Amino acid sequence: MRGQSFAWQVILVGASLAVGCTVVPAPIESDTPSLSPIGPPPLATPAIPAVDPYATARNAMVADGIIGWGIEDPEVIEALGRVPRHEFVLPEYLDQAYENHPLPIGYGQTISQPYIVALMTQELDVEAGDRVLEIGTGSGYQAAVLAELGVEVFTLEIIGPLATQAEERLSRLGYTSIRVRHADGYYGWPEEGPYDAIIVTAAPDHVPQPLLKQLGIGGVLVIPVGPVGGYQELWRITLREDGTAQSMSLGGVRFVPLTREEAP
């Protein structure tokens, strides 16, 4: 996957897209998270049955919302087709588990739109054996997609109940290459760095310098940056051999803000 490059064309929100069209819609996280915490009930359904009743819906999501929206990397496409997204959503949203939009997961947070997950994963350009840092575990869906690519994932979640639920869920589903920590993601996980790639799934208003310092030479940081409550810009930042950073915009998005620990 490393070394591939992809061009993205941003169009106005609300424009229609036919499957097979070569124009890629703007990557917009348009869902508004719940206004109050839903609380600690488990997000996941029981273990995947021998016959997966969600297989048809998942295949349609991949065909229409992943391939149909311009994702080209075959390994990313296959990973999205393997991860049971219905295991990572609240029970009341099971009927929307494979629709191409974000969903609330409680505590003011969301599980990202499948297309956004695929786009950010593709832009990380990881290879099997790479070490990837994720900021914002949420329900664990993005971490599971990364693990399907054969990478080692270190993921940080500042909301304690979400971190606990995600760790239990990922373990139950057999994702042994993912380590979850309850911590403020702004500072990263320096003792496990440097990383081949870093992905941030919530939006700060600037690029955290601690994360750049934990990125290995040639590594990629994919991060949404912008104001709270507004649209942000999704950036792909590559650390060059000379230590300088090369930035490329991937278009407009809308994420929940990056939650920080309160100053003492």
Backbone as a ProteinNet text record, in pm:
[ID]
protein_1_A
[PRIMARY]
MRGQSFAWQVILVGASLAVGCTVVPAPIESDTPSLSPIGPPPLATPAIPAVDPYATARNAMVADGIIGWGIEDPEVIEALGRVPRHEFVLPEYLDQAYENHPLPIGYGQTISQPYIVALMTQELDVEAGDRVLEIGTGSGYQAAVLAELGVEVFTLEIIGPLATQAEERLSRLGYTSIRVRHADGYYGWPEEGPYDAIIVTAAPDHVPQPLLKQLGIGGVLVIPVGPVGGYQELWRITLREDGTAQSMSLGGVRFVPLTREEAP
[TERTIARY]
81.6	0	85.1	201.3	283.1	333.5	335	382.5	270.7	147.2	35.7	-9.9	-67.7	-123.4	-259.4	-349.5	-484.7	-528.3	-598.8	-649.6	-794.5	-832.5	-969.4	-1028.1	-1149.4	-1215.9	-1330.7	-1331.8	-1435	-1548.3	-1673.1	-1788	-1880.2	-1980.5	-2070.2	-2151.1	-2174.1	-2254.6	-2394.8	-2451.1	-2586.7	-2593	-2481	-2480.7	-2501.5	-2568.3	-2596.2	-2480.4	-2469.9	-2360.8	-2416.5	-2398.8	-2440.8	-2327.5	-2360.8	-2259	-2185.4	-2052.9	-1972.6	-1927.6	-1981.8	-1938.5	-1796.1	-1718.8	-1578.4	-1557.9	-1662.3	-1649.7	-1669.4	-1579.4	-1585	-1646.9	-1749.8	-1812.3	-1721.2	-1748.1	-1669.4	-1686.8	-1578	-1587.7	-1644	-1776.6	-1839.4	-1893.5	-1847	-1904	-2024	-2144.7	-2258.2	-2349	-2326.5	-2416	-2388.3	-2493.6	-2478.9	-2485.9	-2384.5	-2386	-2497.5	-2531.1	-2635.6	-2601.1	-2704.2	-2680.4	-2645.4	-2683.2	-2652.6	-2601.5	-2518.7	-2463.2	-2573	-2553.6	-2649.7	-2625.2	-2503.8	-2473.3	-2398.1	-2371.8	-2279.8	-2334.7	-2462.5	-2504.8	-2413.6	-2392.1	-2299.2	-2344.5	-2245.7	-2274.6	-2294.8	-2234.7	-2227	-2338	-2370.6	-2461.9	-2381.8	-2445.3	-2369.6	-2274.3	-2191.7	-2089.5	-2152.4	-2072.6	-2121	-2169.7	-2293.2	-2344.3	-2276.8	-2294.9	-2232.8	-2280.3	-2409.4	-2463.5	-2487.1	-2412.3	-2417.6	-2537.2	-2638.4	-2756	-2727.2	-2610.6	-2575.6	-2485.2	-2453.7	-2359.2	-2405.9	-2534	-2585.9	-2576.5	-2613.9	-2607.9	-2464.2	-2372.6	-2230.9	-2173.5	-2207.6	-2161.2	-2215.5	-2340.8	-2399.9	-2330.9	-2298.3	-2226.4	-2092.1	-2020.9	-1889.5	-1904.2	-2001	-2018	-2062.1	-2159.7	-2218	-2144.5	-2105.9	-2050.6	-1899.9	-1833.8	-1687.2	-1630.4	-1656.9	-1610.8	-1682.1	-1813.3	-1891.7	-1854.4	-1791	-1749.3	-1600.7	-1536.4	-1402.3	-1286.4	-1311.8	-1201.4	-1148	-1015.4	-954.5	-865.4	-812.6	-717.8	-789.2	-750.1	-821.8	-813.2	-700.3	-687.7	-781.7	-795.8	-888.9	-1031.8	-1065.6	-1200.2	-1232.2	-1137.5	-1159.5	-1172.9	-1094.6	-1102.4	-1240	-1293	-1427	-1532	-1506.4	-1600.2	-1595.1	-1488	-1474.2	-1520.6	-1506.3	-1536.3	-1687.4	-1740.9	-1885.3	-1925.5	-1957.5	-1986.9	-2104.2	-2195.9	-2308.7	-2265.3	-2145.2	-2094.2	-2045.8	-2033.7	-1972.9	-2072.2	-2201.5	-2303.5	-2397.3	-2469.5	-2567.8	-2683.9	-2746.4	-2855.4	-2966.7	-2997.9	-3107.7	-3075.4	-2948.4	-2909.6	-2869.1	-2902.3	-2862.9	-2918.5	-3038.2	-3096.6	-3025.7	-2936.4	-2859.9	-2710.8	-2673.8	-2532.6	-2452.6	-2513.5	-2440.2	-2483.8	-2547.8	-2575.2	-2451.8	-2433.8	-2310.1	-2317.6	-2333.8	-2332.2	-2289.7	-2246.6	-2207	-2327.4	-2300.1	-2403.9	-2356	-2445	-2406.4	-2368.2	-2266.2	-2227.6	-2232	-2289	-2296.2	-2185.3	-2205.2	-2106	-2069.3	-2163.5	-2138.9	-2047.1	-2020.6	-1927.8	-2002.5	-1935.4	-1996.2	-1900.9	-1957.9	-1881	-1883.8	-1768.1	-1758	-1829	-1863.7	-1917.8	-1822.3	-1871.8	-1782.5	-1690	-1741.4	-1655.9	-1539	-1563.1	-1456.4	-1352.8	-1398.4	-1306.1	-1219.1	-1282.1	-1207.7	-1109.5	-1152.5	-1066.2	-943.6	-965.9	-854.5	-760.1	-816.1	-733	-649.3	-711.7	-638.8	-524.9	-549.9	-448.7	-333.4	-354.3	-244.2	-136.5	-177.8	-84.8	2.7	-61.5	13.4	41.4	137.3	172.2	163.6	147.1	145	272.5	255.6	369.6	395.4	330.1	347.7	288.2	334.4	282.3	202.5	75.3	-14.9	-72.7	-69	-130.1	-263.1	-369.1	-500	-538.8	-582.8	-632.1	-783.7	-852.8	-998.1	-1050.5	-1046.6	-1088.8	-1236.9	-1318.2	-1463	-1510.5	-1587.2	-1635.4	-1536.4	-1428.6	-1324.7	-1329.5	-1422.5	-1441.1	-1319.7	-1268.2	-1152.1	-1031.6	-1012.2	-901	-914.7	-1037.6	-1060	-1027.2	-1065.9	-1034.9	-883.5	-811.8	-666.3	-605.1	-656.6	-603.1	-621.8	-728.6	-751.4	-641.7	-566.8	-457.7	-325.8	-328.3	-208.7	-114.1	-164.1	-78.8	-102.4	-8.3	-21.5	-78.8	-189.9	-261.7	-250.4	-214.5	-212.9	-317.4	-424.7	-535.1	-568	-592.2	-616.6	-758.1	-826.4	-961.1	-969.7	-1011	-1014.5	-1137.7	-1244.4	-1366.8	-1357.7	-1347.7	-1321.9	-1415.7	-1549.5	-1640.8	-1626.2	-1601.6	-1582.8	-1456	-1349.2	-1223.7	-1243	-1313.3	-1337.4	-1421.6	-1531	-1619.2	-1546.1	-1466.3	-1394.6	-1293.2	-1221	-1121.7	-1187.2	-1299.6	-1370.3	-1424.8	-1480.4	-1539.6	-1433.6	-1323.9	-1217.9	-1157.2	-1143.5	-1092.3	-1189.5	-1317.7	-1418.9	-1422.7	-1398.7	-1401.9	-1270.8	-1171.6	-1048.3	-939.2	-948.6	-846.3	-733.7	-636	-528.3	-414.3	-414.5	-304.9	-338	-443.3	-485.9	-467.6	-399.6	-385.7	-461.2	-547	-631.7	-584.4	-577.3	-541.2	-639.3	-679.7	-762.3	-669.2	-665	-572.6	-610.4	-553	-568.7	-484.8	-551.1	-481.1	-393.6	-412.1	-333.6	-183.8	-146.8	-4.7	45.5	-43.3	-0.8	38.2	120.5	166.8	316.5	396.9	537.4	623.9	595.7	682	671.8	567.3	551.3	593.4	627.8	667.3	812.6	860.9	784.8	689	592.8	489.1	504.2	463.7	463.4	347.7	241.8	126.1	50.3	-14.3	-99.2	-229.9	-341.2	-473.2	-548.1	-609.8	-685.2	-830.6	-921.6	-1061.6	-1153.2	-1095.5	-1170	-1088.1	-1153.8	-1088.8	-1035.5	-902.9	-846.5	-847.8	-821.1	-816.9	-677	-582	-446.8	-384.7	-275	-206.6	-125	-154	-78.4	68.6	158.1	300.9	351	296.9	342.4	320.8	217.1	191.7	293.7	325.5	427	561.1	594	721.3	726.7	610	605.5	592.8	592.2	581.9	721	738.1	866.2	892.6	1018.7	1055.2	982.1	918.7	838.5	697.7	667.6	536.1	430.2	303.3	189.8	96.6	55.1	-46.6	-169.4	-284.8	-411.3	-497.5	-539	-603.2	-698.6	-819.3	-908	-871.7	-865.1	-828.3	-927.4	-978.5	-1070.2	-1147.2	-1234.7	-1305.5	-1413.2	-1441.6	-1548.4	-1682.3	-1764.9	-1898.7	-1906.3	-1794.1	-1795	-1731.3	-1713.7	-1645.7	-1495.5	-1427.4	-1282.4	-1220.5	-1089.1	-1013.2	-943.1	-952.7	-883.5	-746.1	-640.8	-504	-428.8	-344.6	-248.7	-110.1	-40.9	89.4	195.6	295.3	402.7	533	602.6	730.8	842.7	910.9	1015.6	1145.6	1237.6	1368.7	1444.5	1426	1498.5	1428.4	1320.6	1251.2	1141.9	1123.9	1016.7	888.4	776.2	646.3	585.1	529.7	458	310.1	228.1	84.9	2.8	-104.1	-195.9	-338.7	-423.8	-563.7	-640.4	-725.5	-811.6	-956.6	-980.9	-1115.4	-1181.6	-1305	-1379.7	-1448.5	-1447.2	-1511.4	-1577.4	-1650.9	-1705.6	-1696.7	-1612.4	-1591.6	-1632.1	-1655.8	-1670.7	-1535.8	-1534.9	-1407.7	-1322.8	-1191.3	-1100	-1117.1	-1158.8	-1180.3	-1047.1	-1030.4	-907.5	-936.5	-835.7	-847.6	-847.5	-927	-932.4	-802.4	-755.4	-633.1	-655.1	-554	-573.4	-589.2
-120.3	0	125.6	121.7	241	281.1	408.7	459.6	491.8	445	478.5	619.8	687	819.8	826.6	907.5	915.4	1061.2	1099	1235.5	1237.2	1341.1	1352.4	1485.1	1481.2	1601.9	1629.7	1749.8	1786.9	1854.9	1812.7	1877.2	1923.9	2005.4	2061.8	1953.2	1971.7	1877.3	1875.9	1756.9	1744.8	1707.1	1713.9	1673.8	1524.5	1478.8	1335.8	1266.6	1134.6	1054.7	920.7	885.9	754.6	657.3	534.3	432.4	416.6	415.1	403.8	537.9	647.2	779.8	803.3	876.2	897.8	1015.5	1092.9	1207.5	1160.6	1199.4	1157.3	1267.1	1238.2	1341.4	1387.5	1508.8	1561.3	1474	1440.3	1355.4	1432.2	1433	1512.1	1421.5	1444.4	1378.5	1461.6	1425.3	1515	1485	1376.1	1339.6	1423.2	1461.9	1534.9	1437.1	1434.7	1339	1367.1	1269.5	1285.7	1396.8	1468.5	1584.3	1545.9	1426.3	1383.2	1240.6	1200.7	1065.3	960.1	857.9	748.6	655.8	656	573.4	448.6	363.9	252.9	121.8	112	-18.4	-65.3	-194.8	-245.3	-208	-175.1	-134.9	-254.5	-366	-475.6	-577.1	-643.5	-756.8	-880.8	-995.6	-1118.1	-1155.9	-1254.5	-1297.1	-1327.1	-1307.4	-1323.7	-1467.4	-1484.6	-1620.5	-1685.3	-1817.1	-1890.9	-1836	-1803.8	-1740	-1593.5	-1505.8	-1363.5	-1298.1	-1256	-1194.2	-1055.6	-1000.1	-867.1	-870.3	-988.3	-1000.3	-924.5	-936.4	-868.7	-717.9	-667.3	-522.7	-473.1	-550.8	-510.1	-507.9	-607.9	-610.7	-492.1	-454.4	-339.3	-210.3	-198.9	-81.3	-67.3	-178.2	-173.8	-137.2	-195.8	-169.8	-26.8	21.1	152.4	267.2	248.2	358.5	361.1	253.8	248.9	251.2	146.5	142.3	249	260.7	357.3	501.3	528.8	665.2	687.2	592.7	619.5	555.4	474.8	407.3	297.7	293.5	205	96.4	116.9	20.2	-110.9	-221	-347.7	-400	-378.2	-427.1	-351.7	-221.4	-142.4	-186	-206.1	-250.6	-384.6	-477.4	-609	-598.6	-509.4	-492.5	-441.8	-343.4	-293.1	-401.4	-492	-600.7	-710.1	-715.1	-819.5	-774.5	-646.7	-601.4	-589.5	-653.8	-649.6	-518.1	-417	-284.2	-289	-382.9	-392.1	-424.6	-478	-506.5	-379.5	-269.5	-148.9	-33.9	-61.6	41.9	8	108.5	86.5	1.7	-77.8	-166	-93.4	29.6	101.4	148.7	135.3	176.7	57.9	-63.5	-181	-178.9	-123.3	-119.9	-21.2	63	159.1	126.5	10	-22	-13.7	-45.2	-47.3	63.6	165.6	284.6	374	451.8	527.9	664.6	662.4	786.3	755	858.6	835.2	799.9	741.4	707.8	741.6	787.9	814.2	683.8	693	576.7	610.2	727.6	769.6	865.2	937	1028.7	1139.4	1175.2	1280.1	1241.8	1112.8	1066	989.6	968.3	895.8	790.3	691.5	601	664.8	678.1	753	685.6	767.1	720.4	618.5	504.7	403.9	459.3	547.7	605.8	682.5	758.1	834.7	740	630.7	530.1	474.4	442.3	387.3	488.8	613.7	718.3	740.8	756.8	782.2	662.8	542.3	421.1	413.5	439.6	436.8	537.9	657.7	762.9	736.5	652.6	616	536.7	461.5	386.2	290	211.6	121.8	-11.8	-83.1	-218	-311.6	-438.8	-538.2	-527.4	-528.1	-516.1	-375.6	-274.8	-137	-116.2	-10.4	29.2	157.6	155	267.1	315.8	446.7	509.3	570.3	537.4	596.5	683.6	805.6	895.4	901.7	849	845	707.2	614.2	476.1	467	546.6	535.7	395.5	336.3	199.4	94.9	138	45	6.4	62.6	20.9	53.3	175.9	212.3	125.3	98	12.6	-127.4	-179.5	-312.2	-315.1	-209.9	-202.9	-201.9	-125.8	-122	-258.5	-324.8	-456.3	-557	-542.8	-632.7	-619.6	-509.3	-488.2	-545	-608	-672.3	-580.1	-463.8	-370.7	-386.4	-334.5	-331	-195.8	-195.2	-71.6	-36.6	89.1	145.1	256.9	238.5	332.7	393.3	524.8	600.2	656	642.3	696.2	767.3	893.9	974.2	945.1	890.9	860.9	719.1	707.3	578.2	466.3	485.9	377.3	332	425	386.4	303.5	343.6	267.8	125.5	110.5	-21.4	-108	-49.9	-124.6	-166.4	-73.9	-104.7	-216	-210.9	-314	-450.8	-457.4	-583.7	-634.8	-543.7	-581.8	-633.3	-560.7	-600.3	-734.8	-757.2	-884.9	-997.2	-973.9	-1075.9	-1112.4	-1013.3	-1036.7	-1092.3	-1109.6	-1175.2	-1085.2	-954.1	-861	-850.4	-937.6	-947	-849.5	-781.3	-689	-544.4	-523.8	-388.7	-370.9	-262.8	-227.4	-98.1	-98.9	15.5	77.7	210.4	281.1	395.6	413	526.6	642.8	743	855	970	1087.9	1206	1186.7	1173.3	1143.7	1255.7	1376.8	1490.3	1463.3	1393.4	1369.5	1239.8	1164.3	1041.2	932.7	840.7	726	714.3	807.2	820.8	698.5	624.3	511.3	398	398	294.4	342.9	471.5	526.7	494.2	534.1	608.1	517.6	583.2	510.6	529.6	428.1	437.6	523.1	531.1	612.2	649.5	766.2	812.4	860.8	819.6	861.6	924.6	1039	1110.3	1114.2	1063.6	1049.1	1149.8	1257.7	1371.9	1495.6	1611.5	1729.4	1825.6	1844.6	1955	2081.8	2196.7	2320.5	2350.5	2258.2	2268.8	2129.1	2112.7	1983.2	1967.9	1869.1	1850.2	1817.9	1899.7	1877.9	1746.4	1701.4	1571.7	1457	1464.8	1357.5	1361.6	1480	1491.8	1436.7	1458.8	1412	1260	1195.3	1049.3	978.7	1057.8	1002.1	969.1	848.7	807.8	873.2	875.9	931.9	855.5	929.7	868.6	833.3	854.8	822.4	922.8	883.2	965.1	990	1115.1	1154.5	1200.4	1138.8	1181.2	1237.2	1364.8	1434.6	1542.7	1550.9	1663.5	1780.5	1900	2017.9	2129.6	2192.3	2303.2	2337.8	2437.5	2488.5	2393.6	2403.2	2324	2367.5	2270.5	2299.8	2338.9	2344	2381.4	2273.7	2304.3	2212	2223.8	2111.9	2109.5	2065.1	2073	2026.3	1896.4	1796	1670.2	1678.2	1655.5	1671.6	1539.6	1521.3	1411.2	1473.7	1446	1505.9	1396.3	1412.8	1314.4	1373.3	1297.3	1342.1	1301.9	1400.6	1375.1	1332.2	1287.3	1241.7	1352.4	1479.1	1590	1642.8	1576.4	1615.3	1718.2	1768.4	1863	1787.8	1857.5	1795.2	1844.9	1754.1	1787.6	1763	1866.1	1856.6	1859.7	1779.8	1777.4	1772.3	1860.8	1862.3	1752.6	1682.7	1578.5	1624.8	1751.1	1805.5	1837.1	1884.2	1925.6	1809.6	1811	1707.2	1772.4	1693	1740.7	1628.7	1648.7	1551.8	1612.6	1528.3	1576.8	1633.8	1731.9	1790.5	1692.6	1712.7	1632	1669.3	1574	1596	1598.3	1694.9	1707.8	1698.4	1656.6	1660.1	1805	1834	1970.5	2002.2	2127	2168.9	2170.3	2130.4	2128	2268.1
0	0	0	65.7	75.1	-61.7	-86.8	-213.2	-309.4	-282.6	-368.7	-339	-434.9	-412.8	-479.1	-420.1	-470	-474.9	-578	-591.8	-548.6	-473.4	-421.8	-466.5	-516.4	-561.3	-468.2	-406.1	-311.1	-384.2	-358.4	-418.8	-309.2	-343.1	-244.8	-177.2	-45.5	30.7	-25.7	-39.3	-89.2	-235.5	-306.9	-447.2	-457.6	-559.6	-574	-639.6	-612.9	-668.6	-711.2	-835.6	-883.9	-866.2	-831.5	-817	-948.4	-940.8	-1060	-1113.7	-1062.8	-1105.2	-1059.1	-1138.1	-1104.5	-1012.1	-983.9	-894	-751.8	-660.8	-521	-438	-354.8	-272.6	-161.1	-110.8	0.2	121.5	192.1	312	429	449.3	553.6	662	784.7	901.2	942.2	900.5	913.4	1030.7	1100.8	1208.7	1331.1	1402.6	1527.9	1643.1	1733.5	1843.4	1941.4	2024.6	2123.1	2218.8	2266.8	2352	2494.1	2536.4	2671.5	2667.3	2766.7	2766.4	2767	2688.6	2686.9	2804.4	2858.1	2973.5	2936.3	3032.3	3012.8	2959.1	2911.2	2859.3	2747.1	2733.1	2630.8	2491.1	2406.4	2269.7	2178.4	2211.3	2115.3	2134.9	2027.5	2030.2	2066.3	2088.8	2119.4	2006.8	2032	1935.5	1799.1	1693.5	1557.7	1536.4	1489.6	1466.9	1347.1	1334.9	1224.8	1090.4	1079.6	960	994.3	928.7	962.4	894.1	969.3	907.1	850.9	883.4	836	712.2	662.4	551.1	427.3	393.9	275	290	408.2	432.2	429.5	484.2	485.8	343.8	263	124.6	45.4	72.5	3.6	45.9	174.7	223.1	152.1	138.8	73.7	-73.5	-140.7	-283.3	-310.7	-233	-261	-193.1	-65.7	12.5	21.8	-19.3	-14.4	-157.1	-233.8	-372.9	-455.2	-435.6	-511.2	-485.5	-372.3	-339.5	-368.7	-433.7	-484.2	-411.6	-307.3	-240.5	-332.6	-350.9	-449.6	-390.7	-271.2	-215.8	-183.8	-247.8	-228	-85.3	-17.2	119.8	213.9	193.4	274.7	247.1	121.3	84.4	150.4	145.2	206.3	358.3	419.8	565.1	606.7	534.9	565.2	545.3	453.8	430	534.8	612.5	715.4	853.8	885.1	1021.4	1041.9	1144.3	1171	1238.8	1160.9	1218.2	1317.1	1299.1	1391	1533.5	1549.5	1683.7	1754.9	1682.1	1737.2	1754.2	1738.4	1752.1	1867.3	1914.4	2019.8	1967.7	2055.3	2011.5	1937.1	1979.2	1914.7	1772.9	1732.9	1597.7	1509.8	1551.4	1474.1	1331.8	1315.3	1181.8	1089.6	1146.6	1066.8	1064.6	1114.7	1133.3	1004.4	890.4	763.8	668.5	724.4	644.9	647.3	541.6	524.5	591.4	722.7	800.6	943.4	1019.5	1158.7	1245.3	1362.5	1458.2	1599.2	1686.7	1825.7	1896.7	1983.4	2064.7	2214.2	2247.6	2386.8	2424.1	2534.2	2587.7	2489	2401.1	2304.2	2190.5	2172	2069.5	1959.3	1847	1736.3	1680.5	1613.9	1528.1	1390	1326.7	1202.9	1086.4	988.4	861.8	799.7	750.9	692.6	584.6	499.3	395.2	455.4	562.6	627.7	686.3	748.2	801.4	689.4	576.8	463.2	406.5	391.8	338.1	425.6	556.2	646.8	651.9	648.8	649.9	523.3	409.8	283.1	282.2	334.3	332.1	428.8	530.1	619.8	546.2	444.4	358.4	439.6	526.2	613.7	547.2	604.1	560.4	680.2	654.1	761.3	844.6	976.2	1066.4	1114.1	1052.9	1097.3	1235.9	1301.3	1431.9	1412.9	1454.3	1430.4	1562.5	1582.3	1699.3	1658.5	1733.9	1710	1828.8	1801.5	1905.5	1893.5	1994.2	1992.7	1957	2052	2026.8	1994.4	2067	2050.3	2081.9	1991.9	2013.7	1965.6	1897	1853.7	1707.3	1630.9	1491.2	1404.7	1413.1	1332.2	1367.6	1495.1	1536.8	1477.9	1473.1	1416.7	1268	1195.3	1052.3	1031.8	1112.6	1101.8	1132.5	1234.7	1271.1	1159	1080.8	967.6	862.2	865.1	769.6	820.1	937.2	989.3	1063.4	1107	1181.2	1331.3	1408.7	1554.2	1592	1664.3	1693.9	1841.6	1867.2	2002	2001.9	2078.6	2069.7	2205.6	2206.8	2329.3	2330	2443.5	2459.9	2594.9	2592.5	2714.7	2801.4	2741.6	2816.8	2870.6	3000.2	3063.6	3024.4	3034.6	2998.7	2853.8	2762.1	2622	2605.5	2675.5	2667.6	2717.7	2830.3	2887.7	2795.3	2742.8	2653.3	2526.3	2469.6	2346.1	2367.8	2478.3	2506.5	2518.9	2589.9	2606.9	2473.5	2394.9	2266.6	2168.9	2157.4	2064.5	2104	2235	2282.6	2249.2	2271.2	2243.3	2095.3	2009.9	1865.5	1811.5	1900.4	1859.6	1805.8	1830.1	1782	1885.6	1872.6	1971.5	1945.6	1831.2	1799.8	1835.7	1916.5	1954.9	2105	2143.7	2284.5	2309.8	2411.3	2444.3	2574.1	2577.3	2700.3	2723.5	2849.6	2889.8	2922.6	2834.9	2853.7	2761.7	2788.7	2704.1	2578.4	2464.6	2340.8	2288.1	2335.2	2285.2	2299.8	2406.5	2434.4	2373.3	2309.4	2245.2	2343.7	2295.1	2373.9	2347	2400.5	2359.7	2385.4	2490.7	2523	2421.7	2339.2	2237.6	2098.4	2086.4	1957	1925	1807.1	1704.5	1628.3	1560.9	1488.7	1337.9	1264.5	1119	1069.4	1150.1	1113.5	1240.6	1236	1346.5	1285.7	1344.9	1299.1	1415.4	1391.4	1494.6	1450.4	1533.5	1495	1562.9	1615.5	1667.8	1633.6	1629.3	1573.4	1679.4	1686.3	1764	1678.9	1741.7	1663.5	1609.8	1636.7	1582.4	1583.5	1513.2	1511.8	1639.2	1723.7	1848.3	1819.8	1871.8	1849.5	1910.2	2025.1	2077.8	1979.9	1898.3	1801.5	1688.6	1640.9	1535.2	1582.3	1709.1	1763.1	1774.8	1776.9	1789	1654.3	1546.4	1411.8	1359.4	1307.6	1252.8	1117.9	1077.2	946.8	836.6	747.7	643.1	686.9	814.6	867.9	826.8	843	799.6	917.2	932.6	1030.1	953	980.6	921.9	1033.8	1018.5	1129.1	1078.7	1138.8	1109	1201.2	1146.1	1225.6	1196.3	1302.6	1281	1406.5	1397.7	1515.3	1565.7	1695.2	1755.9	1698.2	1661.4	1612.6	1466.9	1396.7	1255.7	1171	1043.7	954.6	972.8	955.8	968.1	836.1	830.7	716	755.5	669.8	694.2	627.9	707.2	659	660.7	559.7	554.5	564.4	675.2	701.9	700.1	614.9	601.6	654.4	738.6	792.9	697.5	639.4	541	607.8	523.2	570.7	643	599.6	662.2	787.2	828.6	950.3	930.1	808.5	781.4	748.5	759.3	736.5	606.3	529.7	407	429.9	407.8	435.4	308	304.6	191.7	244.3	194.5	235.7	164.2	240	183.8	174.2	209.4	196.3	328.5	319.4	437.4	505.8	638.8	719.5	840.6	913.8	1041.1	1143.3	1244.4	1351.6	1485.2	1584	1720.6	1764.8	1856.3	1898.1	1978.7	1973.2	2053.7	2199.7	2281.2	2423.8	2497.2	2586.6	2662.7	2811.9	2888.1	3032.2	3079	3180.3	3233	3305.7	3288.6	3357.6	3508.4	3588	3734	3790.4
[MASK]
++++++++++++++++++++++++++++++++++++++++++++++++++++++++++++++++++++++++++++++++++++++++++++++++++++++++++++++++++++++++++++++++++++++++++++++++++++++++++++++++++++++++++++++++++++++++++++++++++++++++++++++++++++++++++++++++++++++++++++++++++++++++++++++++++++++++

